[in-house]
Amino acid sequence: MVNSSFILSKFGFLGSDFLNALQQHAITTNIKAKTEIIREGQKNKYVPFLIKGSIKVFTLNDGRELIYYYIKENDSCLMTFSSIFTDYVSRVYAIAEEDSEALLIPVSIMHDWLLRFPEINKLFYREYDKRFSEVMSMVNDAVFHRLDKRVLNYIKQQISLTGNNPIKITHREIANSLGSSREVISRVMKKIENEGEIVQTKSGIKVPVNENVSSF
């Protein structure tokens, strides 16, 4: 088993018996950027715990994305976790935003561990708390913020997730993520660029260094 420091920090509180079981059943995998991991309607085979990288979790409506949340380093997927209690069927899509590494635990094994190691439920409730806060933030953003503020927040979020500034992202990708059209997003991008909030270059979209990119 690789990355023992990740395992100890994430699962150490569950004790040596759990760690021994984890060594037997969990696997690690590398995921290339833009790889589809799961789609709606497919059976979930594994519960992923992200060691590094980022994964976008979303649904589709008439070809448009509605982002639920991003799985970041040291996170798991709440929707996959919750499917353990029902039919194991995915209700979301998940795509790697960048090259990522994940620890995978078979869902059938995780189901058994919930009974054998009840303390593991703490992981589920921690993920629930994170995702609920993120969804509430997303709803607040959509209801109370104008589109230009939402676009700027989205760009800052992507910079914070990847650590890249500038970040390579197209107007169409932003439009899909925010439920808008490319033409509208292009006009908004030009507006916030004229206001000095961003800089658009061949290298990507940059937020000036005096801006707080994590303020979203």
C-alpha positions as a Markdown table, in Angstrom:
| # | Residue | x | y | z |
|---|---|---|---|---|
| 1 | Met | 0.0 | 0.0 | 0.0 |
| 2 | Val | 1.4 | 3.4 | -1.0 |
| 3 | Asn | 1.2 | 6.7 | 0.7 |
| 4 | Ser | 1.0 | 5.5 | 4.3 |
| 5 | Ser | 1.0 | 9.1 | 5.6 |
| 6 | Phe | -2.4 | 9.7 | 3.8 |
| 7 | Ile | -3.8 | 6.4 | 5.2 |
| 8 | Leu | -2.7 | 7.2 | 8.8 |
| 9 | Ser | -4.1 | 10.8 | 8.6 |
| 10 | Lys | -7.4 | 9.7 | 7.1 |
| 11 | Phe | -8.0 | 6.4 | 8.8 |
| 12 | Gly | -5.6 | 6.2 | 11.7 |
| 13 | Phe | -8.4 | 6.9 | 14.2 |
| 14 | Leu | -10.1 | 3.6 | 13.2 |
| 15 | Gly | -7.4 | 1.5 | 14.8 |
| 16 | Ser | -5.0 | -1.2 | 13.7 |
| 17 | Asp | -7.6 | -3.8 | 12.8 |
| 18 | Phe | -9.2 | -1.5 | 10.3 |
| 19 | Leu | -5.8 | -0.5 | 8.8 |
| 20 | Asn | -4.9 | -4.2 | 8.4 |
| 21 | Ala | -8.2 | -4.7 | 6.6 |
| 22 | Leu | -7.6 | -1.7 | 4.4 |
| 23 | Gln | -4.2 | -3.0 | 3.4 |
| 24 | Gln | -6.0 | -6.2 | 2.1 |
| 25 | His | -8.8 | -4.7 | 0.2 |
| 26 | Ala | -8.1 | -1.1 | -0.9 |
| 27 | Ile | -6.2 | -0.2 | -4.1 |
| 28 | Thr | -4.7 | 3.0 | -5.4 |
| 29 | Thr | -5.1 | 4.3 | -8.9 |
| 30 | Asn | -3.9 | 7.3 | -11.0 |
| 31 | Ile | -6.5 | 9.1 | -13.1 |
| 32 | Lys | -5.6 | 11.3 | -16.0 |
| 33 | Ala | -7.1 | 14.8 | -16.3 |
| 34 | Lys | -10.5 | 14.9 | -18.1 |
| 35 | Thr | -11.1 | 11.2 | -17.5 |
| 36 | Glu | -14.7 | 10.3 | -16.8 |
| 37 | Ile | -14.8 | 8.2 | -13.6 |
| 38 | Ile | -18.5 | 7.5 | -13.3 |
| 39 | Arg | -21.7 | 8.4 | -15.0 |
| 40 | Glu | -25.3 | 8.6 | -13.9 |
| 41 | Gly | -27.0 | 5.2 | -13.9 |
| 42 | Gln | -23.8 | 3.2 | -13.6 |
| 43 | Lys | -23.1 | 0.9 | -10.6 |
| 44 | Asn | -20.6 | 2.3 | -8.2 |
| 45 | Lys | -17.9 | -0.2 | -7.7 |
| 46 | Tyr | -15.6 | 1.8 | -5.3 |
| 47 | Val | -15.8 | 4.5 | -2.7 |
| 48 | Pro | -12.9 | 6.9 | -3.7 |
| 49 | Phe | -10.8 | 8.9 | -1.3 |
| 50 | Leu | -8.7 | 11.5 | -3.1 |
| 51 | Ile | -5.0 | 11.5 | -2.3 |
| 52 | Lys | -4.2 | 14.3 | -4.7 |
| 53 | Gly | -5.8 | 16.2 | -7.6 |
| 54 | Ser | -9.5 | 17.3 | -8.0 |
| 55 | Ile | -12.7 | 15.7 | -9.3 |
| 56 | Lys | -15.8 | 17.4 | -10.4 |
| 57 | Val | -19.1 | 15.9 | -9.4 |
| 58 | Phe | -22.1 | 17.1 | -11.4 |
| 59 | Thr | -25.4 | 16.2 | -13.1 |
| 60 | Leu | -26.6 | 17.0 | -16.6 |
| 61 | Asn | -29.9 | 18.7 | -17.7 |
| 62 | Asp | -30.5 | 19.2 | -21.4 |
| 63 | Gly | -26.7 | 19.0 | -22.0 |
| 64 | Arg | -25.9 | 21.6 | -19.4 |
| 65 | Glu | -23.9 | 20.8 | -16.3 |
| 66 | Leu | -25.0 | 21.5 | -12.8 |
| 67 | Ile | -22.0 | 21.2 | -10.5 |
| 68 | Tyr | -22.7 | 19.7 | -7.1 |
| 69 | Tyr | -19.2 | 19.9 | -5.6 |
| 70 | Tyr | -15.5 | 19.2 | -6.2 |
| 71 | Ile | -13.7 | 16.4 | -4.5 |
| 72 | Lys | -10.4 | 17.8 | -3.3 |
| 73 | Glu | -7.3 | 16.3 | -1.7 |
| 74 | Asn | -8.2 | 14.2 | 1.4 |
| 75 | Asp | -11.9 | 14.2 | 0.5 |
| 76 | Ser | -14.3 | 11.5 | -0.6 |
| 77 | Cys | -17.5 | 11.5 | -2.7 |
| 78 | Leu | -20.6 | 11.8 | -0.6 |
| 79 | Met | -22.9 | 10.7 | -3.4 |
| 80 | Thr | -20.9 | 7.5 | -3.8 |
| 81 | Phe | -20.8 | 7.0 | -0.1 |
| 82 | Ser | -24.6 | 7.4 | 0.2 |
| 83 | Ser | -25.2 | 4.9 | -2.6 |
| 84 | Ile | -23.9 | 2.2 | -0.2 |
| 85 | Phe | -27.2 | 2.5 | 1.7 |
| 86 | Thr | -29.4 | 2.0 | -1.4 |
| 87 | Asp | -28.7 | 0.3 | -4.7 |
| 88 | Tyr | -25.0 | 1.3 | -5.4 |
| 89 | Val | -26.2 | 3.1 | -8.5 |
| 90 | Ser | -24.6 | 6.5 | -9.3 |
| 91 | Arg | -26.9 | 9.5 | -9.5 |
| 92 | Val | -24.1 | 11.8 | -10.7 |
| 93 | Tyr | -21.2 | 12.2 | -13.2 |
| 94 | Ala | -17.7 | 12.5 | -12.0 |
| 95 | Ile | -14.7 | 13.7 | -14.1 |
| 96 | Ala | -11.1 | 14.3 | -13.0 |
| 97 | Glu | -10.3 | 18.0 | -13.3 |
| 98 | Glu | -6.6 | 17.3 | -13.3 |
| 99 | Asp | -4.2 | 14.4 | -13.0 |
| 100 | Ser | -5.3 | 12.7 | -9.7 |
| 101 | Glu | -4.5 | 9.8 | -7.4 |
| 102 | Ala | -7.2 | 8.0 | -5.5 |
| 103 | Leu | -7.5 | 5.3 | -2.9 |
| 104 | Leu | -10.4 | 3.0 | -3.8 |
| 105 | Ile | -12.4 | 0.8 | -1.4 |
| 106 | Pro | -14.9 | -1.7 | -3.0 |
| 107 | Val | -18.5 | -0.6 | -2.0 |
| 108 | Ser | -19.4 | -4.1 | -0.9 |
| 109 | Ile | -16.4 | -4.1 | 1.5 |
| 110 | Met | -17.2 | -0.7 | 2.8 |
| 111 | His | -20.8 | -1.8 | 3.4 |
| 112 | Asp | -19.5 | -4.6 | 5.6 |
| 113 | Trp | -17.1 | -2.3 | 7.4 |
| 114 | Leu | -19.9 | 0.0 | 8.4 |
| 115 | Leu | -21.1 | -2.8 | 10.6 |
| 116 | Arg | -17.7 | -4.1 | 11.6 |
| 117 | Phe | -16.1 | -0.7 | 12.3 |
| 118 | Pro | -19.0 | 1.7 | 13.2 |
| 119 | Glu | -16.6 | 4.5 | 13.8 |
| 120 | Ile | -16.2 | 4.8 | 10.0 |
| 121 | Asn | -19.5 | 6.6 | 10.0 |
| 122 | Lys | -17.6 | 9.6 | 11.2 |
| 123 | Leu | -16.1 | 9.8 | 7.8 |
| 124 | Phe | -19.5 | 9.9 | 6.2 |
| 125 | Tyr | -20.8 | 12.6 | 8.5 |
| 126 | Arg | -17.7 | 14.7 | 7.9 |
| 127 | Glu | -18.2 | 14.5 | 4.1 |
| 128 | Tyr | -21.9 | 15.3 | 4.6 |
| 129 | Asp | -21.1 | 18.5 | 6.5 |
| 130 | Lys | -18.6 | 19.6 | 3.9 |
| 131 | Arg | -20.9 | 19.0 | 1.0 |
| 132 | Phe | -24.0 | 20.5 | 2.6 |
| 133 | Ser | -22.0 | 23.7 | 3.3 |
| 134 | Glu | -20.8 | 23.8 | -0.4 |
| 135 | Val | -24.3 | 23.3 | -1.7 |
| 136 | Met | -25.6 | 26.0 | 0.5 |
| 137 | Ser | -22.9 | 28.3 | -0.8 |
| 138 | Met | -23.8 | 27.4 | -4.4 |
| 139 | Val | -27.5 | 28.2 | -3.8 |
| 140 | Asn | -26.6 | 31.5 | -2.1 |
| 141 | Asp | -24.3 | 32.4 | -5.1 |
| 142 | Ala | -27.0 | 31.6 | -7.6 |
| 143 | Val | -29.8 | 33.4 | -5.8 |
| 144 | Phe | -28.1 | 36.5 | -4.5 |
| 145 | His | -25.1 | 37.2 | -6.7 |
| 146 | Arg | -25.1 | 38.7 | -10.2 |
| 147 | Leu | -23.6 | 36.6 | -13.0 |
| 148 | Asp | -20.4 | 38.6 | -13.1 |
| 149 | Lys | -19.8 | 37.9 | -9.4 |
| 150 | Arg | -20.6 | 34.2 | -10.0 |
| 151 | Val | -18.1 | 34.0 | -12.9 |
| 152 | Leu | -15.4 | 35.7 | -10.9 |
| 153 | Asn | -16.0 | 33.4 | -7.9 |
| 154 | Tyr | -15.9 | 30.4 | -10.2 |
| 155 | Ile | -12.6 | 31.4 | -11.7 |
| 156 | Lys | -11.1 | 32.0 | -8.2 |
| 157 | Gln | -12.4 | 28.6 | -7.1 |
| 158 | Gln | -10.7 | 26.9 | -10.1 |
| 159 | Ile | -7.4 | 28.7 | -9.3 |
| 160 | Ser | -7.7 | 27.7 | -5.7 |
| 161 | Leu | -8.4 | 24.1 | -6.6 |
| 162 | Thr | -5.6 | 23.6 | -9.1 |
| 163 | Gly | -3.0 | 26.1 | -7.7 |
| 164 | Asn | -2.7 | 27.5 | -11.3 |
| 165 | Asn | -2.8 | 31.2 | -11.9 |
| 166 | Pro | -3.4 | 31.7 | -14.9 |
| 167 | Ile | -5.7 | 28.8 | -15.4 |
| 168 | Lys | -6.6 | 27.2 | -18.7 |
| 169 | Ile | -10.3 | 27.2 | -19.0 |
| 170 | Thr | -12.6 | 28.1 | -21.9 |
| 171 | His | -15.6 | 30.4 | -21.9 |
| 172 | Arg | -17.7 | 27.4 | -22.9 |
| 173 | Glu | -16.5 | 25.4 | -19.9 |
| 174 | Ile | -17.5 | 28.3 | -17.6 |
| 175 | Ala | -20.9 | 28.6 | -19.3 |
| 176 | Asn | -21.6 | 24.9 | -18.9 |
| 177 | Ser | -20.6 | 25.0 | -15.2 |
| 178 | Leu | -22.8 | 28.0 | -14.4 |
| 179 | Gly | -25.8 | 27.1 | -16.6 |
| 180 | Ser | -25.3 | 29.9 | -19.0 |
| 181 | Ser | -24.3 | 30.3 | -22.7 |
| 182 | Arg | -20.9 | 30.9 | -24.1 |
| 183 | Glu | -21.9 | 34.2 | -25.7 |
| 184 | Val | -23.2 | 35.6 | -22.4 |
| 185 | Ile | -20.1 | 34.4 | -20.5 |
| 186 | Ser | -17.9 | 36.0 | -23.1 |
| 187 | Arg | -19.6 | 39.4 | -22.6 |
| 188 | Val | -19.3 | 39.0 | -18.8 |
| 189 | Met | -15.7 | 38.0 | -19.0 |
| 190 | Lys | -14.9 | 41.1 | -21.1 |
| 191 | Lys | -16.7 | 43.3 | -18.5 |
| 192 | Ile | -14.8 | 42.0 | -15.5 |
| 193 | Glu | -11.6 | 42.2 | -17.5 |
| 194 | Asn | -12.2 | 45.9 | -18.2 |
| 195 | Glu | -12.8 | 46.3 | -14.5 |
| 196 | Gly | -9.4 | 44.9 | -13.8 |
| 197 | Glu | -10.7 | 41.7 | -12.0 |
| 198 | Ile | -9.1 | 39.3 | -14.4 |
| 199 | Val | -6.6 | 39.2 | -17.3 |
| 200 | Gln | -7.1 | 37.0 | -20.3 |
| 201 | Thr | -4.0 | 35.9 | -22.2 |
| 202 | Lys | -2.9 | 33.0 | -24.4 |
| 203 | Ser | -1.7 | 31.3 | -21.2 |
| 204 | Gly | -5.2 | 31.4 | -19.7 |
| 205 | Ile | -7.3 | 33.5 | -17.3 |
| 206 | Lys | -5.4 | 35.2 | -14.5 |
| 207 | Val | -6.6 | 36.9 | -11.3 |
| 208 | Pro | -4.1 | 39.7 | -10.4 |
| 209 | Val | -2.0 | 38.7 | -7.4 |
| 210 | Asn | -3.5 | 41.5 | -5.3 |
| 211 | Glu | -6.8 | 39.7 | -5.5 |
| 212 | Asn | -7.8 | 37.1 | -2.9 |
| 213 | Val | -8.4 | 34.0 | -5.1 |
| 214 | Ser | -9.8 | 32.0 | -2.2 |
| 215 | Ser | -12.5 | 34.6 | -1.3 |
| 216 | Phe | -15.3 | 32.6 | -2.9 |
